[in-house]
Amino acid sequence: MARGLSKGQTNNPNGRPKGTPNKITKELRETLKSIIANELETLPEQLSTLEPKDRIELIVKLMAYVLPKVDTVVPQWGEPQKPLGYGF
């Protein structure tokens, strides 16, 4: 005789509400937010200790998390071309 639930059955037919993170994920995110907040407070001091080349490399790497990426605009065949207006 089989024990427990058969395949496809659950004790909670509604399951966890959609979008609800599990407990471990929530705790991990809170811990990481705290660590990052502490590191951001010390960032200017840490940057000042780096060599200029290393400082620029780090800033360029961090820019990807602050500035949005820009997509390349490619004109499509048959698309009307508008002259560039510089407004001056």
Secondary structure, DSSP 8 states (H G I E B T S, - for coil): ---S--TT--S-TT-S-TT---HHHHHHHHHHHHHHHHHHHHHHHHHHTS-HHHHHHHHHHHHTTTS---------TT----------
